[in-house]
């Protein structure tokens, strides 16, 4: 028996909070002590409350999820870029695969940019792009990564422009803070899942079957929501792929 996965990053702010509200309802139903998460649950509640407080501030302001959606778009492009590099590692042409190795090593140094706070992510993308367009430009061209680099640059600039031109400093603070709150709630939830999974492995799943089944039903529901949304974005992503140049093997 295993708790299913959910891509929390793709959830909108309201969806993210509502999912964890559902999680806590299930935890309370099956009892914290029975689940063996006595020491982990308080941190989860604190993170959830912080997210709720920040979300309420956003609800009461003129700020919508526009900034979040723009950030999510650049995160998806970064993920696609990294995936293109990974695929090129297995290319039959050694020149292409060697170029991919260099680029993959560079990406490893930067890590997963999507989990960074907004300003840190923007700065890291700018620095990474400067390397793509500078000392790694030959490798970028060799594996056909140019269109991805250009798209990421465009989206990163769009995010920064939106952040600086549309919102004054006081209105922007909660929108920036919500990402950090979400990261903390995700971290607290993963700790709980890891602990319960360990209990199941050691003691068997009999005592946890109800909890896991109920949680998985919630996760399936949110996964369906994300799948429908992803389907609407398929044409846009396909258009980006069509713009990419052929791999240069000469």
C-alpha positions as CSV (number, residue, x, y, z in Angstrom):
1,X,0.0,0.0,0.0
2,X,1.4,3.3,-1.1
3,X,0.3,7.0,-0.9
4,X,0.0,8.4,-4.4
5,X,1.9,11.4,-5.6
6,X,0.7,14.8,-6.6
7,X,2.5,17.6,-8.3
8,X,1.9,20.4,-5.7
9,X,3.7,22.9,-7.8
10,X,0.9,22.8,-10.5
11,X,-1.9,23.5,-7.9
12,X,-3.2,27.1,-7.8
13,X,-3.0,28.9,-4.5
14,X,-6.6,28.1,-3.5
15,X,-6.3,24.5,-4.6
16,X,-3.1,24.1,-2.8
17,X,-4.5,25.3,0.5
18,X,-7.8,23.3,0.0
19,X,-5.9,20.1,-0.6
20,X,-4.0,20.4,2.6
21,X,-7.2,21.3,4.5
22,X,-8.5,18.0,3.2
23,X,-5.4,16.2,4.3
24,X,-5.8,17.6,7.8
25,X,-9.4,16.5,7.9
26,X,-8.3,12.9,7.1
27,X,-5.6,13.0,9.7
28,X,-8.0,14.2,12.3
29,X,-10.5,11.5,11.3
30,X,-7.9,8.7,11.7
31,X,-6.3,10.3,14.8
32,X,-2.8,11.7,15.0
33,X,-1.6,9.3,17.6
34,X,-2.9,6.3,15.7
35,X,-1.0,7.4,12.6
36,X,2.2,7.8,14.7
37,X,2.8,11.4,13.6
38,X,2.5,13.2,17.0
39,X,5.7,15.0,16.6
40,X,5.2,16.0,12.9
41,X,1.6,17.2,13.0
42,X,2.2,20.5,14.9
43,X,4.7,21.7,12.2
44,X,2.1,20.8,9.5
45,X,-0.6,22.8,11.3
46,X,1.7,25.8,11.7
47,X,2.6,25.8,8.0
48,X,-1.0,25.4,7.0
49,X,-2.1,28.3,9.2
50,X,0.7,30.5,7.8
51,X,-0.5,29.7,4.3
52,X,-4.1,30.4,5.3
53,X,-3.2,33.8,6.7
54,X,-1.2,34.8,3.7
55,X,-3.9,33.6,1.3
56,X,-6.5,35.6,3.2
57,X,-4.4,38.8,2.7
58,X,-4.2,38.0,-1.0
59,X,-7.9,37.4,-1.2
60,X,-8.5,40.8,0.3
61,X,-6.2,42.6,-2.2
62,X,-6.4,43.3,-5.9
63,X,-3.8,40.7,-6.6
64,X,-4.9,37.5,-8.4
65,X,-3.1,34.4,-9.3
66,X,-1.6,36.1,-12.3
67,X,1.9,36.3,-10.9
68,X,1.7,32.7,-9.8
69,X,0.6,31.6,-13.2
70,X,3.4,33.5,-14.9
71,X,5.9,31.8,-12.5
72,X,4.4,28.4,-13.2
73,X,4.8,28.9,-16.9
74,X,8.5,29.6,-16.6
75,X,8.9,26.6,-14.3
76,X,7.3,24.4,-16.9
77,X,9.7,25.7,-19.6
78,X,12.7,25.2,-17.3
79,X,11.5,21.6,-16.7
80,X,11.1,21.1,-20.5
81,X,14.6,22.5,-21.1
82,X,16.1,20.2,-18.5
83,X,14.3,17.3,-20.0
84,X,15.6,18.1,-23.5
85,X,19.1,18.0,-22.1
86,X,18.5,14.7,-20.4
87,X,17.2,13.2,-23.6
88,X,20.3,14.4,-25.5
89,X,22.5,12.4,-23.1
90,X,21.4,9.3,-25.0
91,X,22.0,10.7,-28.5
92,X,23.7,8.4,-30.9
93,X,26.1,11.2,-32.0
94,X,28.9,11.5,-29.4
95,X,29.3,15.2,-30.1
96,X,25.7,15.8,-29.2
97,X,25.8,13.5,-26.1
98,X,29.1,15.1,-24.9
99,X,27.5,18.6,-25.3
100,X,24.5,17.3,-23.3
101,X,26.8,16.1,-20.5
102,X,28.3,19.5,-20.1
103,X,24.9,21.2,-20.0
104,X,23.6,18.6,-17.6
105,X,26.5,19.2,-15.3
106,X,25.7,22.9,-15.4
107,X,22.0,22.3,-14.6
108,X,23.1,20.1,-11.7
109,X,25.0,23.0,-10.2
110,X,21.9,25.2,-10.3
111,X,19.5,22.5,-9.0
112,X,15.7,22.8,-9.1
113,X,15.0,26.5,-9.6
114,X,11.3,26.1,-9.3
115,X,11.4,25.6,-5.5
116,X,13.3,28.9,-4.9
117,X,11.6,32.0,-3.7
118,X,10.5,34.3,-6.6
119,X,13.4,36.8,-6.5
120,X,16.0,34.1,-6.0
121,X,14.6,32.1,-8.9
122,X,14.5,35.1,-11.2
123,X,18.2,35.9,-10.4
124,X,19.3,32.3,-10.9
125,X,17.5,32.0,-14.3
126,X,19.2,35.3,-15.4
127,X,22.6,33.9,-14.4
128,X,21.9,30.5,-16.0
129,X,20.8,32.1,-19.2
130,X,23.9,34.2,-19.4
131,X,25.9,31.0,-19.3
132,X,23.8,29.4,-22.0
133,X,24.3,32.4,-24.2
134,X,28.0,32.7,-23.3
135,X,30.4,29.9,-22.6
136,X,27.9,27.2,-23.2
137,X,26.4,28.6,-26.5
138,X,28.1,26.0,-28.6
139,X,26.6,23.1,-26.6
140,X,23.2,24.8,-26.6
141,X,23.3,25.0,-30.4
142,X,24.6,21.5,-30.7
143,X,21.7,19.8,-29.0
144,X,19.0,22.2,-30.4
145,X,18.3,24.0,-27.1
146,X,18.1,27.5,-28.5
147,X,14.3,27.8,-28.7
148,X,14.0,26.6,-25.1
149,X,16.6,29.2,-23.9
150,X,14.9,32.0,-25.8
151,X,11.5,31.0,-24.4
152,X,12.8,30.8,-20.8
153,X,14.3,34.2,-21.2
154,X,11.1,35.7,-22.5
155,X,9.0,34.2,-19.7
156,X,11.5,35.2,-17.0
157,X,11.5,38.7,-18.3
158,X,7.7,38.7,-18.4
159,X,7.6,37.6,-14.8
160,X,9.9,40.3,-13.6
161,X,8.1,42.9,-15.7
162,X,4.8,41.9,-14.2
163,X,6.2,41.9,-10.7
164,X,7.8,45.3,-10.9
165,X,5.2,47.2,-13.0
166,X,1.8,45.9,-11.9
167,X,2.1,45.7,-8.1
168,X,3.3,48.2,-5.6
169,X,5.6,47.0,-2.9
170,X,3.1,46.6,-0.1
171,X,0.6,44.7,-2.3
172,X,3.3,42.4,-3.7
173,X,4.6,41.2,-0.3
174,X,1.9,38.6,0.4
175,X,2.1,37.3,-3.2
176,X,5.8,36.8,-2.8
177,X,5.3,35.2,0.6
178,X,2.7,32.7,-0.5
179,X,5.3,30.7,-2.5
180,X,7.5,30.3,0.6
181,X,4.4,29.3,2.7
182,X,3.5,26.7,0.1
183,X,7.1,25.3,0.2
184,X,6.9,24.9,4.0
185,X,3.5,23.2,3.9
186,X,4.7,20.8,1.2
187,X,7.8,20.0,3.3
188,X,5.7,19.3,6.4
189,X,3.3,17.1,4.4
190,X,6.1,15.1,2.9
191,X,7.6,14.5,6.3
192,X,4.2,13.0,7.4
193,X,4.0,10.8,4.3
194,X,7.5,9.6,4.8
195,X,6.8,8.7,8.5
196,X,3.5,6.9,7.7
197,X,5.2,5.0,4.8
198,X,7.9,3.9,7.2
199,X,5.2,2.7,9.7
200,X,3.5,0.7,6.9
201,X,6.8,-0.9,5.9
202,X,7.7,-1.9,9.4
203,X,4.3,-2.8,10.8
204,X,2.2,-3.6,7.8
205,X,-0.7,-1.6,6.2
206,X,-3.7,-2.9,8.2
207,X,-3.8,0.0,10.7
208,X,-3.2,2.6,7.9
209,X,-5.4,1.2,5.1
210,X,-8.4,3.6,5.7
211,X,-6.2,6.7,5.9
212,X,-4.2,5.8,2.8
213,X,-7.3,5.0,0.8
214,X,-9.1,8.2,1.8
215,X,-6.0,10.3,1.0
216,X,-5.4,8.6,-2.3
217,X,-9.0,9.4,-3.3
218,X,-8.4,13.1,-2.7
219,X,-5.1,12.9,-4.6
220,X,-6.8,11.2,-7.6
221,X,-9.4,14.0,-7.7
222,X,-6.7,16.7,-7.7
223,X,-4.7,14.8,-10.3
224,X,-7.7,14.7,-12.6
225,X,-8.1,18.5,-12.2
226,X,-4.4,19.0,-13.2
227,X,-4.7,16.6,-16.1
228,X,-7.7,18.5,-17.5
229,X,-5.8,21.7,-17.2
230,X,-2.7,20.2,-18.8
231,X,-4.8,19.0,-21.7
232,X,-5.7,22.6,-22.4
233,X,-2.1,23.6,-22.5
234,X,-1.0,20.8,-24.8
235,X,-1.3,22.8,-28.0
236,X,0.8,25.7,-26.6
237,X,3.6,23.3,-25.6
238,X,3.4,21.5,-29.0
239,X,3.8,24.8,-30.7
240,X,7.0,25.5,-28.7
241,X,8.4,22.1,-29.7
242,X,7.7,22.8,-33.4
243,X,9.8,26.0,-33.2
244,X,12.9,24.1,-32.1
245,X,15.7,23.8,-34.8
246,X,17.0,20.4,-35.9
247,X,19.9,19.0,-33.9
248,X,23.2,20.1,-35.4
249,X,25.3,17.0,-35.9
250,X,28.0,18.6,-38.0
